[in-house]
Amino acid sequence: RLPEGAPVGRLLVIGGGEDRIDDRDILRRFLELSGGPRARVRFITGATNDPKGAELAYGTAMTQLGAQDVQFLHMAETADASKPDVLAELRQADGVFITGGDQARLMNKLWSTPAMQALHAAVRERGICLAGTSAGAAAMSRAMIAQGPAVIVPQKDVVSLDLGLNFLPQAMVDQHFSQRRRLSRLLSALALRPDLLGIGVDEDTALLVEIGRSVEVIGRSSVTIVDGTEMQSNLRQVQPRDRLELVGVNLHVLPTGQRYRHPWALRGDLQAAGAEPPAALRSVVARLLEPPPILLV
């Protein structure tokens, strides 16, 4: 758990395809978590090859939600992640939203930069809301799914892993999960890193992590959590592209509206609102709520 009185950072891990036209429930929640209409909201578009298109779509949606201070940090190249004006915007932001695109492209620009350090400091020291959708969601984890096809059954070496932003040190994230049938892809990744939780987030759905406090599913669909802690596999005995045997995998599906507090939260701690997690979920919830490590760049 977080020390008493510490800022509570919030991570909004979005599966992509969030509604930007009609109800805009996830974007609305992001604005609320950032502080409301007057919040200083900054979008990072470094993952996309169409930053102006992203600016138009999200700028329009946020304006219609009443946001008054929205700016876009396009970060066309790695050098942009060290520019004083970019760092100043991140250091004063109340909410930061990382758009979709290609997570490898994003991390090529952000990894081990002052901008990445500024994001960690903003979450840890000021308790901002950091949101990421699609590629931005994949980059939330330390071990990041960089690429790989949606295979029908788990296979060896069909998924490439890389380093992400490390806001979820105990998990790896996959997005567009049910819509693109990525369960076998996530299992293939977990065969490489069975020490981690696999988080599959459906489209127009988000996992809200209030660090050290609670997890909640919001949006239209579900979040799938795969726990490979007790998994046994034949990964070392088979060849690349061979089918994998995975035994002892635990799978949980949490529909929208589910919210669980930290399993060791005090019952009177209103800041950790939510139901007590079932026994089978306690360690999972505790691991998801683990604070990110202090980042030194």
N, C-alpha and C positions, 0 to 999 in steps of 0.2 A: 504494500500500500504506500501511497504518497505520504510524506511527512505532514503533520497537521498544519494547516495554513498555507500549504504550497499551492500555486496556481494549478488549475485543472485544465490541461490541454485536451482538445477534442480532435479526433481524427474521423473524417467522414469518407469512408471507403466505398465508392460508387461503382456499380457494375457496368457503367456505360449506358447510353441510350436514355438518359434521364429526360423527363418531359421538360421542354423549354417553351412550350406554346400554350398549353391548356392550364392544368392545375399547378404545375411547377412545384410539386410538394417538396422535392429534395432541395431544389434551389432556394425555396422559401425557408426551409429549415436551416440551410447553410447561412442565410442572411440573419436569421434569428440568433443562431449560435455565435455569429460574429459580432452581434450587438445591435442589430436592427438597422433601419433605413440610413442612419448617419454613420454607420460603421465604415471604416476604410478597408475596402475590399480590393484585393489585387489578384489578377489572373496571370498564371504562367502558361504560355503557349508553346514552350520549347519542344513539346513532343510532336506537334502537328506540322505538316508541310503546307498548311493553309492558315497561317495565323490571323490574317485579316478576316477570313470567313469565321473563324472562332470568335474574334472580337465582335463581329456584327451579331452573331447568334446570341452569345452570352451577354453582350452589352445591352441588346434589346430586351432580353428576358429580365435582366436585373433591374433595368430602368422601369419596366412594367411592374416589378415587385416593389418599387419605391426606393431602391438604392440610390443614394445621392453622391457617393464617392467611389467610383469604380474605375480602375486603371488596369492596363494590360502591359505585361512585361514579356516581350516577344523572344528575347534571348536567342537570336539567330545563330550565335556561335558561342563557344566556351568562354571567350574573353568577356562576353556580356555578363557572365555570372560573377565578375569581379568589379564591375563598374560602380562607382560611388553612388550614382543616382538609383541604380537597381537595388543596391544594398540599403539605401535610405528608405526606399519604398517598403521593402520587406521588414525593416526594423520598426516601422510605424504602423504596419498593417494590423487590422483586427481580425481579418480572415484572409486566407490565401487559398486559391482554387487552381489545381493543376489540371489542364485539359487533356483530352485524349490524343491519340496519334500512335507513335511508336516509342515504347518505353526505353529501348536501346538508344534511340536518338536523344531522348530526354536526358538519360544518365550520362551520355557522352558530353553533354553541356554542363551538367550539375555536379558530377561526382567530384568530391574533394575540393570544392570551391568555397569561397566566402559566402556565396548565396546559399549553399547547402548548410553551412554553419549557421547562417542567419535564420534559416527556417527552424533548425533545431532549437536555437536560443529563443525564438518567438514562441514556440510551443512550450518549452520547458519553463521559461522565466516569466512569460506574460500570459500563458494559457490561451493562446489564440485557437481558432478553428482552422485546421488544415484539411482541405478536401482534395480528393483526386478521383477522376473518373476515367474508366477504361485504362489506358496506358498510365495515367496518373495514379490509378489505384494499384496497378501492378508494382509501381515503383515505391509504394509505401513500405514494402518489406525489405529485409536485409538481403536474403537470398531471393532474387527476382527472377520470375519466369520471363526470359527475354524473347523466346520464340519457340514454335513447335506446332505441328498440326493437331487437329482434333481427331486423334486416333480412335478406332472403335473399341479396342482393348488396350490395356496398359502394355507398353513396350519399352525395351531398354534403349536409352540414348536417343529418344525422339524429341526430347525437350532440352533446350539450352538454358542454363542458369547464368545469371550475372549478378552484380552488386546493385542493390537499390538504395533508397534513402535511409533505411533502417529506423523507421518509426514504429514498425511492428517487428521487433527482434525475434519473436517466437513463432512467426507465421510467414507463409508465402501466399500471395493473392493471385487468383485468376478471375477474369471478368467475362461479361456476356455469357455467363456460365451455362445455364440451362438452354438458352437460345442457340448456342453454338455447340452444345453437347460436349462439354469439356471435362467431364468427370474423369475419363480415362487419361486425358492429358495431365490433369492434376495428380492423379495416382502415379503416373510415370515420373513426375517431378518429385513426388514424395518418396519414391523408391530410392532416389539419389540423396534425399535429406529426410529420413524418417524421424529425425529429432524435432522437426518442425510441424506446425499445424498447417493444413491446407485449407484456405478460405476461398470458396467459390461464390461470387456475388452475381445474382441475376441482373438483367437490364432493368433500368428505372427502379433500382433497389439499392439500398446502402446499408452498410454496417457502421453504426455510430459507436465509436470507442471513446468514452470519457476516461482518460488514462487514470488508472488506479481506483476507479469508481464503478462504472457500469458499462454494459454493452447493450445495444438496442438495434433492432432491424426496422428500417423505415422504407417507405416506397410501395411498390406494387407487388412484389413477389417474395422470394426467399433467399436466405444465405445458407449455403451448405458448408459444414465444417468436417474435415477429414482428419482424424487423429491417428498417426502412424506410430505412436510411441511404442506399442506392443507388437508392431508388425514384423513379420518375418518374410523374407523374399529370397528369390533365387538370382538376384541381380548379378552376383559375382560368378555364377555358374553358366550364364547364357551369353550369347553373342549380341552385338548391336542389332536392333530391330526385331530381336526375338521377343515373343510374348512373355510377360512376367507372371510369376505366381506370387500373389500377395495374400498372406494369411494373418489374421488378427487385426484387421483394419476396423476402426470405429468410425461410424458416420452419423452425423447429426444434421437435421434440417430444421432451421428456425424460420418460421414465416414472419411476415411483417407484423409489427405490433409487439413482438416478444422483447422483453427487457429484463436483464439479470444484473444484480449488483455483485460486487466483489464477494466471493464466498466467505471472506473473513471480515467483512464490514460489520461495524457495530449496528445492532438493530435500530438504534435511535439516530443513526447518521442519515439525516434527510437528504444530504448531498449525494448519497449513494443510493438514491431511490431505485426501486425495481424489485422484482421477485428474487427470492433466494434460489440459486440454481439447483436443479436436481443433482443428486450425487454423481451421476454419470457426466455431468457438465462442469463440476466444480473446478477441476484442474484446468480444463479448457478455458473457462472464463478467466481464471487467475492468470493464465499465460497470456491471453489476449490483452489483459489490462496492465501487463508489466511495462513500466516506464522505459522509454528509449534510453540508450546509453548516452552519456555526455560526449558530444562529438568534438574532437580536436582536429582541426585542419591545418 
